[in-house]
């Protein structure tokens, strides 16, 4: 069986504006699980997921208890990996004819010299109104930036350099397990072994995982059903097939499609294997070339 790495976008876990409740997360997971289960019967499957809303929630809960210092972001990322990994595993394992499902707490090494530590860009937590920004920044010392018509907290998001648990992930895949790993982009750790106050981009982490384990394909699932040219105009058109070079103009650090294009393009260029960007609701069609965007050499 071929090995496929699938990166689940935040919409698979929580819709924008929804309350961060267990019930809402399970409902969204339930809508994602059937397609993933079908895929797991045809591929060795590694699943990476985002954690932006969840790690933001844990951070807020963390601030509520004043008797101890707030836990750092690396610990909160580890907590979110356990929480979301457990919920995904519970629902996937309950599907008929499923292989074993295992969640791996995953550390990913980053550089302490990464410029992202000086320029936070990664959104975490819920959205707030513009009127709330000044008070939140003053109360918590957050840095906040615009996210559409709202504002959200931003934290450093350094580039992932090495997945420390890749051998264990490979071994589990070879034994036929569906592996949930690299959750929230992985727990960021420095070369010294210390945790880093950051949240890694999950698409870059998924691309690095696919490269390290020599996966046969990488698929990033998102709200959009493909990469579009002339987006938002009457001339918009879905791009069904493209090379990394042809998609280079779309690989901008714009917080939406750009990082996804950059992640899959890097994987395709380094391994020469295909990658896809598409919608969770059209997963099989995307792999078949009938939906989404396929990136290959």
Secondary structure, DSSP 8 states (H G I E B T S, - for coil): --EEEEEE-GGGT--TT----HHHHHHHHHHHHHHHHHHHTTSEEEEEE--HHHHHHHHHHHHH-TTS----HHHHHHHHHHHHHHHHHHHHHTSTT---EEE---EEE--TT-GGGGS--EEEEEEE-GGGHHHHHHHH--EEEEETTEEEEEE------EETTHHHHHHHHHTT-EEE-SGGG-EEE-TTS-B-S----HHHHHHHHHHHTT-SEEEEEESSSSEEESTTSTT-EEE-EE-HHHHGGG---SSSHHHHHHHHHHHHHHH---EEEEEGGGHHHHHTTSSSEEE--
